[in-house]
Amino acid sequence: MAPSVNIRRILACAFAWALVGALLAASTASATTRPEPKGPARVLVLGDSVFNAFNHVESAAQLMNDRQSTIFATQGCQRLVNEGCMDFAKLSALQQLRRHAGKFTDVVVVGTGYNDRIGPDFKEAVVAITDEARIQGVDVLWVTYRVAGNVRGKSRVLNEQLARFDKKIDNLYVADWDAFSRDTDGWFREDNVHLITRGAIGLAQLLNKSLAPILAARDAAATAP
């Protein structure tokens, strides 16, 4: 009886290892056939804890990557030109933009600002970031701030300033997240500012919609005689 039992065990082990091998092969084949972007990405996304939802909601990040190859350089407590509001957030949005120079080609999305001051500081930050983007040859898509919760007053002032800059700075475009996210249900955490899954997907949809004409115009300019 012992030899037959051993044979059955050997056969069972062999079958198990064959099954594991088949699964690994299938996984590898799937990974190698998945299309990967060639060269640098088209878009860089900068953002603080609101935009950091892209690091937690994979479907939202994928929604953007399906439309245009995208790098996400988001970080809770990120500020526009100064070190973040917590020790772990060392790099500002401007530093991240400089750090990613040459890694993307077309547009930087700015979703940072809730941790910044209103007034002259914000104006200087907008000028510094749009100037750096111009040096890199890319456009800026700046996302408005949600007028809600404990940032209601600050966001309203920042959005008013941003609207004025939009008319004066040639490489600056504005995506109105405040209007787009108004009267939505089940998009936000209790503070009505930070995102849950549906909100992150909504933000990705707005960004895709806003990026499309900018990218199309850049493509047309690049192919013009």
N, C-alpha and C positions, 0 to 999 in steps of 0.2 A: 504493500500500500504506500509506503513512504516514497518510492521513486515516482509513482503516478502523481502524488500530491505535489512533489517538487516540480514535476513537469508542468502541472497546472499553474503553479506559482510563477514559474519562469515565463510561460506563455502570457499570463495575465500582466506581468511586469512589462513584457515586450510590447503588448498591445497598448498599455498605458503610455509608455515612452513614445510609441509611434503616434499616438493621438496628440501628445504634447508637441511633438515635432511638426505635425500637420498644422496645429493651431498657430505655432510660431511662424511657420512658413506663410500661412495666410495673412497673419498680422504684418509680416515684413513686406509681402507683396502689396498689401493695401497701402502701407506707408510709402513705398517707393513709387506707386502709381499716382499718389495724390499730387496735384500740381503745386509747385512751389514758385514764389515770385522770383524772377530773374533780375539781378541787380538790386539797386536800392529801392525802398518803398516809395510810394507817391506821397504819402501823408504822414505827418508826425502829430500825435495828439498829446498835448500837455494839459495837466489838470490837477486840482487838489482833491480833497476827500469826496466831493460830489462825482467827479469824473473817474475816481478810483474804482467805481463800480465796474468799469471795464475789466479790471483785474479779477473780479469775482463772478461776473456774469459772462460766461464764455460765449453764449449765444449772441450777446450784444456785440462783443468784439468780432465774432465771426461774421455778423451781419455787415459790418464795415469792411472787413477783409474780402468778403465776397464781391464787393463793388470796387474797391481799390485797395492795394496793399498798404497796410497801416502799421505804424509803430506806436505803441502806447507807452508814454513816459509820464505816468500819473503817480502822485504820491500824496497821501493825506498830509495836511498842514503846509503844502507847497505855497510859496508866495511868488509874486511876479518877478521881482529883481533882488529881493533880500532873502536871507536864510529863512527856512520855514519856522512855523510857530512851535515846533517841538524838535528836540535834539536829533531825532531820526530823519528829519527832513532837511538835509543839508543843502541840496541843490535847488536853486530857484528855477522858475520857468525859463528865464533868460539863459541861465547856465546850461539847462537841459537842451535848449535850442542850439547853443554853441557846441555842446558835446555831440550832438547828432548831425552836425554839418557834414554834408556829403552822404549821409545814410538815407536821405529821402530827397525827393526831387521837386515837389510842386507846392504843397500847402502845409503850413503849420496851423493846427487848431488850438486855440487858447481857451481853456476852461478853468483858469486859475483867477483868483481875485477875492474870494469870500474872506480871506484872512488878511487882506491888504487894507490900507487906509484910503479914504476918499480924498478928493482934492488934488493938490499939486503932485503928490506922490503917485497917484494913479496916472495922471497925465504923463509924467516922466517915464513911467513903466510902459505905457502904450507906445510912446515915441521910441524908447530903447528897443523894444521887441520888434516893432515894424522896421526900424532901421537895420537891425541885425538880419531880419528876414530879407530885406532888400539886398544886403551884401551877399547873402546866400542865393539870391535869385529866386526866392519863393514868395508866395502870397500868404496872407494871414487871414484866417477865418476866426473871428472872436465871437464867443458865445455869450449872450446876455445872461444876467444873473436873475435868479428867481426871486420875485418880490413876495416873500412869504416868511413866516416864522420870525425868529429873532434877528434876521438880516434884512427885514423888509425895508427899513429906512436906507440902509447902506446900499442895497441893491438898486433901489430906485434912483439914487444919485449916480451910482456907477453907470447905470444904463443910459441916463441922460447925458453924461459925459461921453460915453461910447458913441452915442448917436451923433454928437457933434464931430468927433474924430472921424467917423465914417465918411463924412462929407469932405474932409480935408486931406486924408492920407490915401494915396493912390493904390497901395497894395493891401489895403484893409477892407475886409468884408465882414458883415455882422450877421450872425444867425440868432434869431429871436427865440431863445429857449423859454423866456418868461411867458411870452404869448402862446407858444406851441404847447407848453405844459399846463396852461391854465384850464381849470374845470375838468381835470383828469381824475380818474378814480383808481386807487390802488397802485400808484406810481411811486409814492414817497413813504419814508419813515415818519415817525410821529412828529419830527421837526418840520415836515413839509418841504424839506430842501434836499436831504440825502435820498439816494435812489434805492429802490428794491428792483427785482428782476424786470417787471413791466416798464418801470421808468427808465432803466438802462437801455432796454430795447427801443423805447420811444426816443431817447436821446440819439441812439445810433441811426434811427430813421431820419431824424432832423438833420444830422450831420451828412448823411448820404445825399439827402435832397439838396442841401446847401452847397455841398462840394461839387455836385454834378456840373452846374454851369461854369464854375471856376475852372475845373479840369478840362471841360470841353473847350473853353476859350483858350486855354494854354495849348491844348493839342492843335487847335486851328492855327494859332500863331506860329507854332513850331513847324507846321507843314506849309505855311504860306510862302509863295515864291518871293 
